[in-house]
Each structure stands twice: as C-alpha cells, then as structure tokens.
Amino acid sequence: MKQIEWIDGRTYYIESPKRFIELRQLRHPFCDRVDNEEYMESVRFTYTDIYGVDEKLIDISSEEAFIKSFEALGEAKIIEE
C-alpha cells in the first residue's frame, strides 16, 4: 500500500490509483455516479482554467498517469512503503 499527499494537503493510504480517484469522487457532496475519466477531465479543466496550468502537463490517459502528473507539478507526493 502507498501513501499519497494529495492536492488538498491531506495524506491518504491508497490501494491503487483507480480506487483512490473513485474515493475522491465519492467524498464529493454532488457526486451522483463514479466516472474516473470525467473526474480527471474536470480536475484538469479546473487547473488549466483557474490556475493557468498547461493542459498537456496533466495526463488523463490513466489514473496512475493522472496522479503522477500532479506529483510532477509539485501538487502531490507519492510515498512508497
């Protein structure tokens, strides 16, 4: 199991990147269904539109790539155990 310091400043234990993103959605009060692709697109849009991050820097091809993109941006940190 890995730990991840996510963009919200909290540290989470994750079993897999896919499951982590699913759980992030379920914690959202307006979540009516889990859709990892839609979630990743939405977060990428927020970071490009509000924070001015280049869209190409946030890879949404897979959950693992998505998390690693935020690690590369300095917004998240993966801690291997």
C-alpha positions as CSV (number, residue, x, y, z in Angstrom):
1,M,0.0,0.0,0.0
2,K,1.2,3.5,-0.8
3,Q,0.7,6.8,0.9
4,I,-0.1,10.0,-1.1
5,E,0.0,13.6,0.0
6,W,-2.8,14.9,-2.3
7,I,-3.6,18.4,-3.5
8,D,-5.9,19.0,-0.6
9,G,-2.9,18.8,1.8
10,R,-4.0,15.5,3.4
11,T,-2.2,12.2,3.4
12,Y,-4.1,9.1,2.2
13,Y,-3.3,5.4,2.1
14,I,-4.2,4.1,-1.3
15,E,-4.5,0.6,-2.6
16,S,-4.5,1.7,-6.2
17,P,-4.7,4.9,-8.2
18,K,-8.0,3.8,-9.7
19,R,-9.6,3.2,-6.3
20,F,-8.1,6.5,-4.9
21,I,-9.8,8.5,-7.6
22,E,-13.1,6.7,-7.1
23,L,-12.9,7.5,-3.4
24,R,-12.2,11.2,-4.1
25,Q,-15.4,11.3,-6.1
26,L,-17.5,9.6,-3.5
27,R,-16.4,12.2,-0.9
28,H,-17.8,15.0,-3.1
29,P,-21.2,16.0,-1.9
30,F,-22.6,16.4,-5.5
31,C,-21.3,13.0,-6.8
32,D,-24.2,11.1,-8.3
33,R,-22.0,8.5,-10.1
34,V,-18.4,7.4,-10.2
35,D,-16.7,8.2,-13.5
36,N,-12.9,8.4,-13.3
37,E,-12.5,9.8,-16.8
38,E,-15.0,12.6,-16.3
39,Y,-13.4,13.4,-12.9
40,M,-9.9,13.6,-14.3
41,E,-11.1,15.8,-17.1
42,S,-12.9,18.1,-14.6
43,V,-9.9,18.4,-12.4
44,R,-7.6,19.1,-15.4
45,F,-10.1,21.8,-16.6
46,T,-10.1,23.4,-13.2
47,Y,-6.3,23.5,-13.0
48,T,-5.9,24.9,-16.6
49,D,-8.8,27.4,-16.3
50,I,-8.3,28.7,-12.8
51,Y,-4.6,28.1,-12.1
52,G,-3.2,28.5,-15.6
53,V,-1.5,25.1,-15.7
54,D,-0.8,23.9,-19.3
55,E,-3.3,21.2,-20.2
56,K,-0.6,19.0,-21.6
57,L,1.0,18.8,-18.1
58,I,-1.9,16.9,-16.7
59,D,-2.1,13.4,-18.2
60,I,-5.6,11.8,-18.0
61,S,-4.7,8.7,-20.1
62,S,-4.9,6.6,-16.9
63,E,-5.4,7.1,-13.1
64,E,-1.7,6.3,-12.5
65,A,-0.6,8.9,-15.1
66,F,-3.1,11.5,-13.6
67,I,-1.6,11.2,-10.1
68,K,2.0,11.2,-11.4
69,S,1.1,14.4,-13.3
70,F,0.2,16.1,-10.0
71,E,3.4,14.8,-8.5
72,A,5.4,16.3,-11.3
73,L,3.7,19.6,-10.8
74,G,4.6,19.5,-7.1
75,E,0.9,19.3,-6.0
76,A,1.1,15.7,-4.7
77,K,3.7,13.4,-3.3
78,I,3.7,9.6,-3.6
79,I,5.3,7.9,-0.6
80,E,6.2,4.2,-1.3
81,E,6.0,1.8,1.5
